[in-house]
């Protein structure tokens, strides 16, 4: 079968929504393997039913090479619950291990540019201006490549402690993500103050950048709810909002949220 015909077949959701089918297709012949590698169908739904480090390691190797296929990622089960073989591992330490595996894979999949490290010492103004122009052009090209070949994730669902959640949110693609189901948990009862004081503003900034969100189901079991509500109020495309939060000290941000002219069709508040 010609590569063009295979590529057209892969664009159909029935063929490209299940990663198991894609993996089997890639083993049929060289043509199918090449078509899977080059496909940008963006129909594949990834579900990690049991968050073990071995499974995550395998997934994080696969994701950057097939980012344009992935439409949704769902991680069932809390990241703060150690998997089999890690029963004696501290829950917060385990969650950090999981996120450390996910973060570089999401970064590579999103085609995020590395930070520039060019030294300015001895550079003339004209060279600096030329360098800035080239950098702008490269950024534009990278953005175009990201939209065509990078991660175009539309939906992400996960549960994680507040201390690790911001690193994941910061790497989700704001141009394509329209649905987020996220639970911010407390790894321990003593972590509440630390999450509120340190991670609250960072979590709010990570939420606010997801400007394309239309559906948000957000559970925040920490004392950082007020910061999160202020950020959610900036998401101007929300049509479906479900909030389960710790409302202590969040009365004013909640009122401000409800006063925003958001295009909400469904609103659920757990009180």
N, C-alpha and C positions, 0 to 999 in steps of 0.2 A: 504494500500500500504506500502511495506517495506521501511524503512528509506533510504537504499541504492538506491533504485529505485527513490525515491523522490529527493535525492541529485543529481542524474544524470540528472533528469529533470530540476532541478534548474540551472544546468550548461549551459543550452541553453539560448542564449541571448534574444530570444523572450519571455521567461518567467521571466528572472531576470533583464532585463534592466529598467523596469518601477517600481519605488518604490511602487506605488499604488497597482500593482499586487502582489508584495511581501507581503505587509501588509494584503491584503485580503487572500492570501495563508496561512499566519501565523494564521489566525482565523479559518481555516477549521477544524483542529484537532491537537492533540498533536504532531503527527509525522511530519506534515507540519511545525508547529511552531519550532520544534527542528531542522529540516532541514534548515530552513531559518536562524536560529541563528548560525548554524555551517557552513553554506555555505561560500566558498571563491571564488565564481564565478567571481567576479570583472567585472560585466557587467552593473551595475546600474548607470544611468545618473540622477543626481540631479539638478533640476532647481528651484531656488527660484525666482518666477516671481515678487513678491512684498515683499520687504525686511521690514517686520514688526518685531518688537521685539518679539511678541507672536509666530510668525511662526519660527523665529530663535531659540527661546528658546526650542521649540518642536524638531526642527532639531538637535540642539546640544545635546539633551538627547539621540536621536536615533543614531547619528553617531558613538560614541565610541563602541557601542554594535554591530554594523553592518559594521565596517570599511572595512572589506575584501570584501564586496559586491560592494563598490563604485568605479566607474571608472572615473567619471567626476563630477565636481561641477560648475554650472553656476549661478551667482548671477546677475539677470537682474535688472538694475536700479542703480543709484549712491547711495553709502552709505552716501553721504553727504546731501541727500534729506530726511528730516524727514518724517516718515510714518504717516499715519492717527492717530490722537490722540497725536502727538508730534509736532504740528505746531508751538508752541511757544518755542520749544527747540532749543538752539543754534546748527547750523549744525555740527560744529566740535565736540561738546559735544555728539551729537547723533551718529556720526560716531564712536567715542570712545566706546560708549555703545554697538554698534553692534560688534565691534572687540573684546571687552571684553567677549562677548558671544561665538564668534567663536574660539578664541585662545585656551581656555582650552579643547574644544571639539576636535580640530585638534591635540592638544598635546596628549590627551588620545588615540585618534584613531591611532596615529602614533607609539604608544608604546614607547614614548621617556622616557628614564630613568631620574629619579629625580636626582638633584645634590647631590653628596655625602657629608655627613656632619659628617664623622668620625673624632673624635678628635685624634690628633697625640701625645698629651701630655702623656709621660710615656711609649710610645710604643717602643719596641726594634727593631733594624734593621731587624731581622729575621721575626718579626711579620709584619713589614711594607712591606717586600718583599712578604710574603705570602698574605697579604691583596691586594697588587697590582696585584698579579697573579690571585686571586679570582675575583677581579674587572674586569680584562681583560676577564676572562672566562664568567663572567656574561654579559659583554657587547657583546661578540660574540653570546651568547645564545639569548640575546635581539634582536640583529640584525637578527638572523635567524627567530625568532618569528615574527619580524616586516615584513619580506618578505613573511612569510606564512599567518599570521593572521592579521597584522596591515594594515594601510592605504597604498594602492598601487595605489594612484591616478595617472591617466595618463593625465588628462586635468583639468585646472582650469581657470575660467574666472570671472573677477570682476572689479569694478571701485571704487576707494577710494581716499580720500585725502592723500597727501604725508606723513603727520604726523602719519597716522595709517597703512599705507601700509606695512611697513617693518615687523611688527609683524605677518602678515599673510604669507608673503613670507618665513619668517624664519622657518615656521612650515610645509611647503609643502615638500613632500618626494622627495629628489633629485635622488634616485635610480630608481624611476618609472615615474616621471613627464616628459612627452615629449612635452606637448603643454601648453602654457601660453598665455592668452589674458588678458592684464592688462592695466588699465588706471589710471595713477597717476594724480589726480586733485588738484586744489587749493580750499580749503574750503572758503577762503576769499581772496580778492585782496591784503590784507596786509600781508598774510602769505608767500609770495613768498620768501623773504630773509631768513626767519626762516627755510623753507623747504630746501633751497639750502645749508645753512651753517651747519645745524644740521643733517638732515635726508639724504642728498645726499650720503655721504660715507657709511652710514648704509644700505641704499637702494642698493647701488652697491654691498656690501658684500653679501646681501641676494640674489641678482640676480646671482652672480658669483657661488654660491654653487649649483645652479640648473644645474648640469653638464650634465644631460641626455636630456636637451631640444633640440628638433628638429624643433619645430615651435614656433615662438615668435612674437606676435603682441603686440607692446608696445607703449603706448601713454603717454607721460610725459609732462604735462602742467605746470610744475614748472621750476625753474632755475637750477634744479639738473641734467639736461640732460647730461652734460659732464661726470659726475661720472657714470651715467647709461651706457653710450656708452663704457667706459673703461671696465666695467664689462661684457658687452655683447660680447666684443672681446675675452673673455676667454672661451666662450661657443663653444667648438670645434665640436659639433655634429649638429649645426644649418644647416638646409636645406631650411627653409622658414622664412624670416625675414621681418617684416613690422614695420617701425618706423615713428611715428608722434611726433616730439619733438620741444622744443624751442631751436633753433640752436645757439642762441647768446652765444658766448664763447665756442662753441663746435666744431669748425672747426678742430682743431688738433685731438681730440679724434675720430671724424668721419673719418678723413683720416687714422688714425691708425687702425680703425675697418675695413675699406675697404681694407687695405693692408694685413689683416690676411688671412691665407689659409683656410678659412671656407668652408665647402662643400655646399655652397649655391646654390640652384636651382631657388629660387625666392627671389627677393629683391625689397622692395618698400620703398622709402624715400619721405616723405611729406616735401616740401620746400616752 
